Amino acid sequence: MSKEVESLSKTLAWAIRSIAQSGPDDREYIARAYRQAQQLVASIHKDNGGAQTSHYGLLRTIRCLPGSK
C-alpha cells in the first residue's frame, strides 16, 4: 500500500470515528460542510484538476470535525 493510500485510509477512519462520536449539532454542521464541499468540487472542471482536486471535499469536511488540526 502506498504512503498516500495509507495516509488517506487513516484519515478516513479517524473522520468516521469523529462523526460517529459527534452530537446532533456537530453532525448537522458536518453535513452542511460536506454538501458545500460537494458543490464546490462539482464546479471544478475535470480538465483543470487531478486526483488532488477530487479529495478537496473530503479534506474540507475533515477540517470541520471536532478535534481536527
C-alpha positions in Angstrom: 0.0 0.0 0.0 1.4 3.4 -1.0 2.0 6.0 1.7 -0.7 8.2 0.2 -3.3 5.5 0.3 -2.3 4.5 3.8 -2.5 8.1 5.0 -5.9 8.7 3.3 -7.2 5.4 4.9 -6.1 6.5 8.4 -7.6 10.0 7.9 -10.9 8.5 6.6 -11.1 6.1 9.6 -10.4 9.0 12.0 -13.1 11.0 10.3 -15.7 8.2 10.6 -14.9 7.8 14.3 -15.2 11.5 14.8 -18.6 11.7 13.1 -19.9 8.6 15.0 -18.9 10.3 18.3 -20.4 13.7 17.5 -23.6 15.1 18.8 -26.6 16.1 16.7 -25.5 19.8 16.3 -22.0 18.8 15.2 -23.4 16.2 12.7 -25.6 18.9 11.2 -22.6 21.2 10.9 -20.6 18.4 9.3 -23.4 17.6 6.9 -23.6 21.3 5.8 -19.8 21.4 5.2 -19.9 18.2 3.2 -22.8 19.5 1.0 -20.9 22.7 0.4 -17.7 20.8 -0.5 -19.6 18.6 -2.9 -21.0 21.6 -4.7 -17.5 23.2 -4.9 -15.9 20.0 -6.2 -18.7 19.6 -8.8 -18.0 23.1 -10.0 -14.3 22.4 -10.8 -13.7 21.4 -14.4 -12.2 18.0 -14.7 -9.6 19.3 -17.2 -8.2 21.6 -14.6 -7.6 19.2 -11.7 -6.4 15.7 -10.9 -6.7 13.4 -8.0 -5.9 16.1 -5.5 -8.9 18.2 -6.7 -11.2 15.2 -6.1 -10.0 14.9 -2.5 -10.9 18.5 -1.7 -14.4 17.7 -0.5 -13.2 15.1 2.0 -10.5 17.4 3.3 -12.9 20.3 3.7 -15.3 18.1 5.7 -12.5 16.8 7.9 -11.4 20.3 8.7 -14.8 21.0 10.4 -14.7 17.9 12.6 -14.2 18.4 16.3 -10.5 17.8 17.2 -9.2 18.4 13.6 -5.9 20.0 13.2 
